[in-house]
Amino acid sequence: MTYNTLVDMNIEEEKTVESENINTFNQFGLKGELMKAINDVGYETPSPIQLKTIPLLLEGKDIVGQAQTGTGKTAAFALPALLRKDSPV
């Protein structure tokens, strides 16, 4: 299967977290140095890609996300990874 095929597929969104109720990074349960870093770089509210991906990644789910440049994809994937980096696999 190629990526072009994946783009053309109609994939239903799995709702495991009520992201509509989240409007700050604190609500993801991120703590300590990670929250300090988020505050230090000036992040205030999660972007749509962050709202949809961070909760799923924190649950340990594998996902594929697509969004325009500058929408926060790197943080969406990196924040949960940094939180889990010291956790046993």
Protein Blocks (a to p, Z undefined) as FASTA:
>chain_A
ZZklmmmpccddddfbdfklpcbfklnopahjllmmmmmnopabdcfklmmmmmmmmnop
acdddddehilmmmmmmmmmmmmmmpcZZ
